Amino acid sequence: MCKGMSLLELMLVISITMILMTLGVPSLLDSKQQLHIKQAAQESYFFMQHARASAIASGQNVFVSIQDGQAWCLGMNMSEACNCRVEDSCSVLGVQSRIQHRDFSSVQLTQLRFGQNDSAVFDGARGMAMGDSGSLIFGDARDELKLIVSNMGRVRLCVNDGDIVAYRQC
């Protein structure tokens, strides 16, 4: 009595596995890209929240400078705007405060709309961003998350385009 699999059974299992992989891999890659977009947007969200809290705690204005393009970045500094592409240019209380594109290389900053000098400025009295509010869009060709800072200093995330299910549509 033979135990084991025949060549025909083995070929059938391999064929079914290949079909399932062909259907599943693109979906897995899309999910991975959506995860990168969410990570970049969420880290920027918490970065803005931290800037607002730092402004209120210190009683000083806190600037979040934003550079767009291929090597986008965000940098936080007290009392004046900084260049987040320059090492040690952006710091709060002696601690370097930057988010850089290289940490999220597959994510693009596709739109930047902020007040003067592409900066969000949170005032030291109430953490408001009057006149320096705006939005950023992180994404790729399919999915986009929008980070919005209101005049009142409220920071929120919403889905601008695509089907990222973690947030509401804008």
C-alpha positions as CSV (number, residue, x, y, z in Angstrom):
1,M,0.0,0.0,0.0
2,C,1.5,3.4,-1.1
3,K,1.3,6.4,1.2
4,G,1.9,9.9,-0.1
5,M,0.9,12.1,-2.9
6,S,0.9,11.4,-6.6
7,L,2.5,13.8,-9.0
8,L,-1.0,14.9,-10.3
9,E,-2.1,15.7,-6.7
10,L,1.1,17.7,-6.1
11,M,0.6,19.7,-9.4
12,L,-3.0,20.4,-8.4
13,V,-2.0,21.8,-5.0
14,I,0.8,23.9,-6.5
15,S,-1.6,25.3,-9.2
16,I,-4.2,26.3,-6.6
17,T,-1.5,27.9,-4.5
18,M,-0.2,29.9,-7.4
19,I,-3.7,31.1,-8.3
20,L,-4.4,32.2,-4.7
21,M,-1.0,34.0,-4.6
22,T,-1.7,35.8,-7.9
23,L,-5.0,37.1,-6.5
24,G,-3.7,37.9,-3.0
25,V,-0.3,39.6,-3.6
26,P,-1.6,42.8,-5.2
27,S,-4.1,43.2,-2.4
28,L,-1.3,42.7,0.2
29,L,0.8,45.3,-1.5
30,D,-2.1,47.8,-1.6
31,S,-2.6,47.2,2.2
32,K,1.1,47.8,2.8
33,Q,1.0,51.1,0.9
34,Q,-2.1,52.2,2.8
35,L,-0.3,51.4,6.0
36,H,2.7,53.6,5.0
37,I,0.3,56.5,4.2
38,K,-1.5,56.1,7.5
39,Q,1.8,56.0,9.4
40,A,3.1,59.2,7.8
41,A,-0.2,61.0,8.3
42,Q,-0.6,59.8,11.9
43,E,2.9,60.8,12.9
44,S,2.4,64.2,11.4
45,Y,-0.9,64.5,13.3
46,F,0.8,63.7,16.6
47,F,3.6,66.1,15.6
48,M,1.1,68.9,15.2
49,Q,-0.6,68.0,18.5
50,H,2.7,68.1,20.2
51,A,3.5,71.5,18.7
52,R,0.2,72.9,20.0
53,A,0.7,71.4,23.5
54,S,4.3,72.7,23.6
55,A,3.0,76.2,22.7
56,I,0.4,76.2,25.5
57,A,2.8,74.7,28.0
58,S,5.7,77.1,27.3
59,G,3.6,80.2,26.6
60,Q,5.6,80.8,23.4
61,N,4.6,80.5,19.8
62,V,5.6,77.2,18.2
63,F,6.3,77.0,14.4
64,V,5.8,73.9,12.4
65,S,7.7,74.5,9.1
66,I,6.8,72.3,6.2
67,Q,8.8,71.6,3.1
68,D,7.2,69.9,0.2
69,G,8.6,68.1,-2.9
70,Q,10.4,64.8,-3.2
71,A,12.3,65.2,0.1
72,W,9.3,66.6,2.1
73,C,9.7,67.2,5.9
74,L,8.1,68.9,8.9
75,G,10.1,70.7,11.6
76,M,9.1,72.2,14.9
77,N,10.8,75.2,16.4
78,M,10.0,77.8,19.0
79,S,9.8,81.5,18.3
80,E,10.7,81.3,14.5
81,A,10.4,79.2,11.5
82,C,13.1,76.6,10.7
83,N,14.4,74.7,7.7
84,C,13.6,71.0,8.4
85,R,16.0,69.9,5.7
86,V,18.9,71.3,7.7
87,E,20.3,69.2,10.5
88,D,19.8,70.7,14.0
89,S,17.8,73.6,12.6
90,C,14.5,72.6,14.2
91,S,14.3,71.9,17.9
92,V,12.1,72.4,20.9
93,L,13.8,72.7,24.3
94,G,17.0,71.4,22.8
95,V,15.5,68.3,21.3
96,Q,15.6,68.0,17.5
97,S,12.0,67.8,16.2
98,R,11.6,66.7,12.6
99,I,9.7,64.2,10.5
100,Q,11.4,63.4,7.2
101,H,10.4,61.8,4.0
102,R,13.1,59.1,4.2
103,D,11.2,57.5,7.1
104,F,8.2,57.2,4.7
105,S,9.9,56.9,1.3
106,S,6.9,55.5,-0.6
107,V,4.6,58.4,0.6
108,Q,4.3,61.7,-1.2
109,L,3.2,65.0,0.3
110,T,0.9,65.9,-2.7
111,Q,-0.5,69.2,-1.5
112,L,0.6,71.8,1.0
113,R,-1.7,74.7,1.9
114,F,-0.8,76.7,4.9
115,G,-0.5,80.3,6.0
116,Q,2.6,82.3,5.6
117,N,5.9,80.6,4.6
118,D,4.2,77.2,4.6
119,S,4.2,77.1,8.4
120,A,1.6,76.3,11.0
121,V,2.0,78.6,14.0
122,F,0.4,77.8,17.3
123,D,0.2,80.7,19.7
124,G,1.4,80.3,23.2
125,A,-1.7,81.6,24.9
126,R,-4.4,79.1,23.7
127,G,-2.7,77.0,21.0
128,M,-4.7,78.6,18.2
129,A,-3.4,78.8,14.6
130,M,-5.3,82.0,13.6
131,G,-4.2,82.9,10.1
132,D,-1.7,80.1,10.0
133,S,-4.0,77.1,9.6
134,G,-4.1,74.9,6.6
135,S,-3.8,71.3,5.3
136,L,-1.4,68.7,4.0
137,I,-2.3,65.7,1.8
138,F,-0.2,62.5,2.2
139,G,-0.7,59.8,-0.4
140,D,0.0,58.1,-3.7
141,A,-1.8,57.7,-7.0
142,R,-4.7,55.8,-5.3
143,D,-5.1,56.8,-1.6
144,E,-4.8,60.1,0.2
145,L,-5.1,61.2,3.8
146,K,-5.6,64.9,4.5
147,L,-4.3,66.5,7.7
148,I,-6.2,69.7,8.6
149,V,-5.2,72.3,11.2
150,S,-8.1,74.7,11.9
151,N,-7.8,78.4,13.0
152,M,-8.7,77.2,16.5
153,G,-5.7,74.8,16.5
154,R,-7.7,71.7,16.1
155,V,-5.9,69.0,14.2
156,R,-7.7,66.2,12.4
157,L,-7.3,63.5,9.7
158,C,-9.7,62.5,7.0
159,V,-9.7,60.5,3.8
160,N,-9.3,62.8,0.8
161,D,-9.4,60.0,-1.8
162,G,-9.3,56.3,-1.9
163,D,-10.6,53.6,0.5
164,I,-8.6,53.9,3.7
165,V,-11.2,52.7,6.2
166,A,-9.7,54.0,9.4
167,Y,-11.0,57.6,8.9
168,R,-14.0,59.5,7.7
169,Q,-14.2,61.1,4.2
170,C,-13.3,64.8,4.1
